């Protein structure tokens, strides 16, 4: 499967060419990519884009995984209405063909690291976690004639299941190479193993009876924090190396994080102890001060003097706001996006990084 290199986020206005219902609370949105932007929007299966618009007078942006293997000239994402979700509710109720949205170029490291097949891939997903998984499945199965893919997909009921027809079509196209295991938490299936909550006991049973970890080359896990952590811990206990596991969160589910900082007003008053933050973006350097007592993130501080600083989720999940620390030190509160080797090279998520030295210099261009 194709792998990807990170690039700095930039946005372009794209036209919505299609909106298709998936469930009562989810839609598939297709964007047309004009010829002059095709190279900007090339992507690897598993990557995401961020959508940006104004809702109720507020500038909002949200990240959504691309839900198809690469196709020149278009992008497709699945959007599921979140309880209380400002953007997702607006999108499900209002998006129509012909509308234009600001769309970020594809980003993300939730992609295969294998150079060539044949290989056996496994994805474990819940709810809207299927969106990157379906692209990974399609990409892997068409990449090599001997690649295999197994999917464990958890939903509340059959009616809540996104892309159920598309998964069935993929099963018809690759009957011997794609294994689908639909787990329903609030609906009884004929198999007890595939009914009920995907907890530690059920996951162990699935790994014992349906998917042998020793026969898997690469794992992809996407869903809520608790599920992702459960799968990672279970696989680690069974000897699966961390390097073989890719994971992605749509949110951490942790209210104590810094996600709410974006746009938080901070006033620097005379005489206050401050951190000085210098940042470089698109070759231009700016400086901003932030009160020590405010515990303000570098991203929030930078946005006060420059509105085009890149970010999407602001929750430590997507990695859009990453930068390198050139000098000084920071405390990165959460990190669900950067690989250990990236952290070792000095990368941080600026949405989660609070200065701990008097002066901090970060570079978004690195």
C-alpha positions as CSV (number, residue, x, y, z in Angstrom):
1,X,0.0,0.0,0.0
2,X,1.1,3.6,-0.6
3,X,2.6,5.4,2.3
4,X,2.6,9.2,2.8
5,X,4.8,12.0,3.8
6,X,3.5,14.9,5.9
7,X,2.9,18.3,4.4
8,X,1.9,21.5,6.0
9,X,-1.8,22.2,6.0
10,X,-3.3,24.6,3.5
11,X,-6.9,25.2,2.5
12,X,-8.7,25.7,-0.8
13,X,-12.4,26.3,-1.6
14,X,-13.9,23.2,-3.2
15,X,-17.4,22.5,-4.5
16,X,-19.7,19.9,-3.0
17,X,-20.6,17.7,-6.0
18,X,-22.7,15.1,-4.1
19,X,-24.4,14.5,-0.7
20,X,-25.7,11.0,0.0
21,X,-27.5,9.7,3.1
22,X,-25.8,6.8,4.8
23,X,-28.0,6.5,7.9
24,X,-30.5,8.7,9.6
25,X,-27.6,10.6,11.2
26,X,-24.8,10.3,8.7
27,X,-24.0,11.4,5.1
28,X,-21.3,10.9,2.5
29,X,-20.1,14.2,1.0
30,X,-18.2,14.3,-2.3
31,X,-16.0,17.2,-3.3
32,X,-14.9,18.0,-6.8
33,X,-11.2,18.7,-7.1
34,X,-10.3,20.9,-10.1
35,X,-7.5,19.9,-12.4
36,X,-5.1,22.6,-11.2
37,X,-5.4,21.2,-7.6
38,X,-5.2,17.5,-8.3
39,X,-1.6,17.2,-7.2
40,X,-2.4,19.2,-3.9
41,X,-5.1,16.7,-3.1
42,X,-3.4,13.4,-3.8
43,X,-3.6,11.1,-0.7
44,X,-2.9,7.7,0.7
45,X,-5.7,5.5,2.0
46,X,-6.4,6.3,5.7
47,X,-5.6,10.0,5.5
48,X,-8.1,12.8,6.4
49,X,-9.0,16.3,5.4
50,X,-10.3,19.2,7.5
51,X,-13.4,21.2,6.6
52,X,-13.7,24.8,7.5
53,X,-16.7,27.1,7.5
54,X,-18.7,29.6,9.6
55,X,-21.6,28.3,11.6
56,X,-23.7,30.6,13.8
57,X,-21.0,33.3,13.4
58,X,-18.2,31.0,14.6
59,X,-15.2,29.9,12.5
60,X,-15.3,26.1,12.9
61,X,-13.2,23.3,11.4
62,X,-13.4,19.6,11.8
63,X,-11.4,16.7,10.5
64,X,-12.9,13.8,8.5
65,X,-11.3,10.8,7.1
66,X,-11.4,10.2,3.3
67,X,-13.7,7.2,2.8
68,X,-12.5,5.8,-0.5
69,X,-9.2,4.6,-2.1
70,X,-7.6,7.3,-4.1
71,X,-9.6,8.6,-7.1
72,X,-8.3,11.5,-9.2
73,X,-10.5,14.6,-9.1
74,X,-12.7,13.9,-6.1
75,X,-12.7,13.4,-2.4
76,X,-15.3,11.6,-0.3
77,X,-15.8,11.9,3.4
78,X,-18.4,10.4,5.8
79,X,-19.9,12.8,8.4
80,X,-21.9,11.5,11.3
81,X,-23.9,13.8,13.5
82,X,-22.3,14.0,17.0
83,X,-24.5,14.7,20.0
84,X,-24.2,18.5,20.4
85,X,-21.8,18.7,17.5
86,X,-21.9,22.1,16.0
87,X,-20.3,21.4,12.6
88,X,-21.6,17.8,12.2
89,X,-25.2,18.8,12.9
90,X,-24.9,21.8,10.5
91,X,-23.4,19.6,7.8
92,X,-26.0,16.8,8.0
93,X,-28.8,19.2,7.9
94,X,-27.6,21.8,5.4
95,X,-24.9,20.5,3.0
96,X,-26.1,20.4,-0.6
97,X,-24.5,19.9,-4.0
98,X,-23.2,23.2,-5.4
99,X,-22.1,24.6,-2.0
100,X,-18.5,25.5,-1.5
101,X,-16.4,24.8,1.6
102,X,-12.8,25.5,2.6
103,X,-11.1,22.1,2.4
104,X,-7.6,21.3,3.8
105,X,-5.2,19.2,1.7
106,X,-5.0,15.6,2.9
107,X,-2.9,14.9,6.0
108,X,-2.4,12.1,8.5
109,X,-0.2,9.1,9.3
110,X,-3.0,6.5,9.7
111,X,-1.6,4.8,6.6
112,X,0.1,1.5,5.9
113,X,3.8,1.3,6.5
114,X,4.3,-1.9,4.6
115,X,6.2,-1.5,1.3
116,X,4.8,-4.4,-0.6
117,X,2.4,-7.4,-0.3
118,X,1.2,-10.0,0.1
119,X,0.0,-9.1,3.6
120,X,-2.8,-9.7,6.0
121,X,-4.3,-6.5,7.3
122,X,-6.8,-6.2,10.2
123,X,-9.0,-3.2,11.1
124,X,-11.0,-2.8,14.3
125,X,-13.4,0.1,14.0
126,X,-16.5,1.4,15.8
127,X,-19.1,3.8,14.4
128,X,-17.6,6.5,12.2
129,X,-14.2,4.9,12.6
130,X,-15.1,2.9,9.5
131,X,-14.4,6.0,7.3
132,X,-10.6,5.6,7.1
133,X,-10.9,1.8,7.3
134,X,-13.0,1.4,4.2
135,X,-10.4,3.3,2.2
136,X,-7.7,1.2,3.6
137,X,-9.6,-2.0,2.8
138,X,-10.2,-1.0,-0.8
139,X,-6.7,0.3,-1.3
140,X,-5.1,-2.9,0.1
141,X,-7.2,-5.4,-1.8
142,X,-6.6,-3.6,-5.1
143,X,-2.9,-3.1,-4.4
144,X,-1.9,-6.7,-4.5
145,X,-3.8,-9.8,-5.7
146,X,-2.8,-11.8,-2.6
147,X,-3.5,-9.2,0.1
148,X,-6.1,-10.1,2.6
149,X,-8.1,-7.9,5.0
150,X,-10.2,-8.7,8.0
151,X,-12.6,-6.1,9.5
152,X,-14.2,-6.1,13.0
153,X,-16.8,-3.3,12.9
154,X,-18.8,-2.4,16.0
155,X,-22.1,-0.5,15.9
156,X,-25.2,-0.2,18.0
157,X,-27.7,-1.6,15.5
158,X,-27.7,-2.5,11.8
159,X,-29.5,0.8,11.0
160,X,-26.6,2.7,12.6
161,X,-24.0,1.0,10.4
162,X,-22.3,3.4,8.0
163,X,-21.2,2.1,4.6
164,X,-22.9,-1.3,5.0
165,X,-23.7,-1.5,1.3
166,X,-20.2,-0.5,0.3
167,X,-18.7,-3.2,2.6
168,X,-21.1,-5.7,1.1
169,X,-20.0,-4.7,-2.4
170,X,-16.3,-5.1,-1.5
171,X,-17.1,-8.5,-0.1
172,X,-18.7,-9.5,-3.4
173,X,-15.6,-8.2,-5.3
174,X,-13.1,-9.9,-3.0
175,X,-15.0,-12.9,-1.5
176,X,-12.0,-14.9,-0.5
177,X,-9.7,-12.0,0.6
178,X,-12.1,-9.9,2.7
179,X,-13.5,-11.1,6.0
180,X,-16.3,-9.0,7.6
181,X,-17.3,-9.3,11.2
182,X,-20.2,-7.0,12.2
183,X,-20.5,-6.6,16.0
184,X,-23.9,-5.1,17.1
185,X,-24.0,-3.9,20.7
186,X,-27.8,-3.3,21.0
187,X,-29.1,-5.9,18.6
188,X,-28.9,-9.7,18.8
189,X,-27.1,-11.4,16.0
190,X,-27.2,-15.1,15.2
191,X,-23.7,-15.4,16.6
192,X,-23.3,-14.7,20.3
193,X,-19.7,-13.8,19.6
194,X,-20.8,-10.9,17.4
195,X,-23.5,-9.6,19.7
196,X,-23.0,-7.2,22.6
197,X,-20.4,-4.7,23.6
198,X,-16.9,-5.1,22.2
199,X,-15.2,-5.5,25.6
200,X,-12.0,-7.2,26.7
201,X,-13.7,-10.6,26.9
202,X,-15.3,-10.4,23.5
203,X,-12.1,-9.1,21.9
204,X,-10.1,-12.0,23.3
205,X,-12.7,-14.4,22.0
206,X,-12.5,-12.8,18.5
207,X,-8.7,-13.1,18.5
208,X,-8.9,-16.7,19.7
209,X,-11.6,-17.9,17.2
210,X,-11.7,-15.5,14.2
211,X,-8.4,-13.7,13.8
212,X,-5.0,-15.2,14.8
213,X,-2.7,-12.3,15.7
214,X,0.4,-14.2,14.6
215,X,-1.0,-14.3,11.1
216,X,-1.5,-10.5,10.8
217,X,1.1,-8.1,9.3
218,X,-0.5,-4.8,10.2
219,X,-3.3,-3.5,12.4
220,X,-5.5,-0.4,12.1
221,X,-7.7,0.7,15.1
222,X,-10.1,3.6,14.8
223,X,-12.9,4.6,17.2
224,X,-13.4,6.1,20.7
225,X,-10.5,6.4,23.1
226,X,-11.6,3.5,25.4
227,X,-11.9,1.0,22.5
228,X,-8.6,2.1,20.9
229,X,-6.8,1.7,24.2
230,X,-8.4,-1.7,24.9
231,X,-7.3,-3.0,21.5
232,X,-3.8,-1.7,21.8
233,X,-3.4,-3.1,25.3
234,X,-4.8,-6.5,24.3
235,X,-2.6,-6.8,21.2
236,X,0.4,-5.8,23.3
237,X,-0.4,-8.6,25.8
238,X,-0.4,-11.0,22.9
239,X,3.0,-10.0,21.8
240,X,2.0,-7.8,18.8
241,X,4.8,-5.2,18.4
242,X,3.7,-1.6,18.7
243,X,5.3,-0.9,15.3
244,X,2.6,-3.1,13.6
245,X,-0.3,-1.1,15.1
246,X,-1.7,2.1,13.7
247,X,-4.4,3.9,15.6
248,X,-6.6,7.0,15.1
249,X,-9.0,8.8,17.4
250,X,-11.8,11.1,16.3
251,X,-11.8,12.5,19.8
252,X,-10.1,11.7,23.1
253,X,-13.3,11.8,25.1
254,X,-11.3,13.6,27.8
255,X,-12.8,17.0,28.8
256,X,-9.8,18.0,30.8
257,X,-7.7,18.4,27.6
258,X,-6.8,21.6,25.9
259,X,-9.2,21.3,22.9
260,X,-11.3,24.2,24.1
261,X,-8.4,26.6,24.0
262,X,-8.7,27.5,20.4
263,X,-9.9,31.1,20.2
264,X,-9.7,31.5,24.0
265,X,-9.2,35.2,24.7
266,X,-6.0,35.9,26.7
267,X,-5.0,39.5,27.7
268,X,-1.4,40.2,28.5
269,X,-1.2,42.9,31.2
270,X,1.7,45.1,32.1
271,X,4.0,43.6,34.8
272,X,2.8,40.0,34.3
273,X,5.3,37.2,34.1
274,X,5.2,36.0,30.5
275,X,6.5,33.4,28.2
276,X,7.7,34.7,24.8
277,X,6.8,32.5,21.8
278,X,8.4,32.9,18.4
279,X,7.1,30.9,15.6
280,X,7.9,30.5,11.9
281,X,5.2,29.8,9.3
282,X,5.6,30.0,5.5
283,X,9.0,31.6,6.0
284,X,7.7,34.5,8.1
285,X,8.5,34.8,11.8
286,X,6.2,36.3,14.4
287,X,6.5,36.8,18.2
288,X,3.8,36.7,20.8
289,X,3.8,36.8,24.6
290,X,1.6,34.7,26.9
291,X,1.0,35.1,30.6
292,X,2.7,32.3,32.7
293,X,-0.5,31.9,34.8
294,X,-2.7,31.4,31.8
295,X,-1.4,28.0,30.8
296,X,-2.1,29.0,27.2
297,X,-1.2,26.7,24.4
298,X,1.3,27.8,21.8
299,X,-1.4,27.4,19.1
300,X,-3.8,29.7,20.9
301,X,-1.1,32.3,21.5
302,X,0.0,32.1,17.8
303,X,-3.6,32.5,16.6
304,X,-3.9,35.8,18.5
305,X,-1.3,37.4,16.1
306,X,-1.8,35.3,12.9
307,X,-5.1,33.7,11.9
308,X,-3.7,31.2,9.3
309,X,-1.7,29.1,11.8
310,X,-2.7,25.5,10.8
311,X,-4.9,23.4,13.0
312,X,-8.0,21.2,12.7
313,X,-9.1,19.2,15.8
314,X,-7.2,21.2,18.4
315,X,-7.5,18.1,20.6
316,X,-4.2,16.4,20.1
317,X,-5.7,13.9,17.7
318,X,-5.1,14.9,14.1
319,X,-1.5,16.3,14.0
320,X,-2.3,19.3,11.7
321,X,-0.8,21.8,14.1
322,X,2.5,20.1,14.6
323,X,5.8,22.0,14.6
324,X,9.3,21.5,15.8
325,X,10.7,23.1,18.9
326,X,13.9,24.9,17.8
327,X,14.8,26.2,21.3
328,X,13.2,26.3,24.7
329,X,10.9,23.8,26.3
330,X,7.2,22.9,26.4
331,X,4.9,20.5,28.2
332,X,2.8,18.6,25.6
333,X,-0.3,17.6,27.6
334,X,-1.7,15.1,25.2
335,X,-0.4,13.3,22.0
336,X,-2.5,10.9,20.0
337,X,-1.0,11.9,16.6
338,X,2.8,12.0,16.6
339,X,4.9,8.8,16.4
340,X,7.6,8.3,19.0
341,X,10.3,9.0,16.4
342,X,8.7,12.3,15.5
343,X,8.7,13.3,19.2
344,X,12.3,12.3,19.4
345,X,13.1,14.6,16.5
346,X,11.6,17.6,18.4
347,X,8.0,17.7,16.9
348,X,5.2,18.8,19.2
349,X,1.5,19.4,18.8
350,X,1.2,23.1,19.4
351,X,-2.5,22.8,20.4
352,X,-1.3,20.7,23.4
353,X,2.0,22.4,24.1
354,X,2.3,24.9,27.0
355,X,5.6,26.8,27.3
356,X,7.8,25.9,30.3
357,X,10.8,28.1,29.5
358,X,11.0,31.9,29.3
359,X,11.5,31.8,25.5
360,X,10.2,29.2,23.0
361,X,11.0,29.1,19.3
362,X,8.9,26.7,17.1
363,X,8.9,26.1,13.4
364,X,5.7,25.1,11.5
365,X,7.6,24.8,8.2
366,X,9.9,22.0,9.3
